[in-house]
Every structure is written in structure tokens, then in C-alpha cells.
Amino acid sequence: MSKSLERVMAALAGAKMGAIAIEMPSETRTSDQAADAVGCAADQIVKSIIFSGAKSGALYLFVAAGSNQVDPVKAAIIAGEPLGRADPKTVRDTTGFAIGGVSPVGHLTQIKAFFDPHLLTFGIVYAAAGTPRHIFAIDPTDLMNVSGAVEADFVT
């Protein structure tokens, strides 16, 4: 088991979430790939999008439903500063995950996180488990709680 996957599963277990990792037969780097592999709606796939603060350099995690796009203006207002995409090295160094396998939980460093309320309309959602081929199923309210994310309007 990869260190990234172990870290995600440990974070879920530590929060008393009974989630298990599911290995997909192919990569699930995109919401559409993951939805096809799982057999669910794209909006049930959790995207973990990391932005970097233009002034502070702080990273921000936006946990969004699969077909939703992060609105850069709304996201900047919520973060309190202009935002840009974080570069892959910064994402890996801070979260411990490579882009395409960023989980909403189990980061190396705590990141301020925001949660798309549309995810809360589903009984179960599927999130990256730290690798491009692993996901886990979870109740979205539980995911919001374990990720430390705050519900916010940041999508288009």
C-alpha cells in the first residue's frame, strides 16, 4: 500500500469513519473517469482543487462536486485574497499527494478548506484516496467534518 493511501485511510480511521479504499481498474484522475469507473453521477465524485494565495502563498482546498467548476472570483472572496493555481510541487510538498490523487483528507499540513454544498445532496460521494487509482465512498457530511472544510458558495 502506498504511503499516500495509508495516510488517507489512517485519517479516516482516526475520525472513526468506516471507509475502505477501492482500487479502480484504471486511473481516476478526472471526475468523468472516476464516475465511469464507479458507475455513479459525475457530481458524486469529489474534486479536491488546491489554490495558492497570491499575497500570502497559503494554500486553500476547495472540495467540489465533479461537474462543478471553482469560480475564481467567488473563491478569492472566500479566501480573502487573490488566488492562482498551486504548482504541482507545492501541492505535493504540502499535501503529500500528486495532482490527480489529491485527497480531501490526510494532508501532511493542515490547509484551510471549503466545501461545495451540492455534495450534501447525495447520500454517498466518492473521493480520491491519495493515488490516481484509489477512491473511497463516504457520506458527504462526514467528509465535510473529517476534512475540516467549511460549507461555502464558490462554484459556477
Secondary structure as GFF3:
##gff-version 3
##sequence-region A 1 156
A	DSSP	alpha_helix	3	14	.	.	.	ID=ss1
A	DSSP	beta_strand	21	23	.	.	.	ID=ss2
A	DSSP	alpha_helix	31	38	.	.	.	ID=ss3
A	DSSP	three_ten_helix	42	44	.	.	.	ID=ss4
A	DSSP	beta_strand	46	53	.	.	.	ID=ss5
A	DSSP	beta_strand	59	65	.	.	.	ID=ss6
A	DSSP	alpha_helix	72	79	.	.	.	ID=ss7
A	DSSP	beta_strand	83	85	.	.	.	ID=ss8
A	DSSP	alpha_helix	88	95	.	.	.	ID=ss9
A	DSSP	beta_strand	112	115	.	.	.	ID=ss10
A	DSSP	three_ten_helix	117	121	.	.	.	ID=ss11
A	DSSP	beta_strand	125	128	.	.	.	ID=ss12
A	DSSP	beta_strand	134	138	.	.	.	ID=ss13
A	DSSP	alpha_helix	140	147	.	.	.	ID=ss14
A	DSSP	beta_strand	150	151	.	.	.	ID=ss15
###
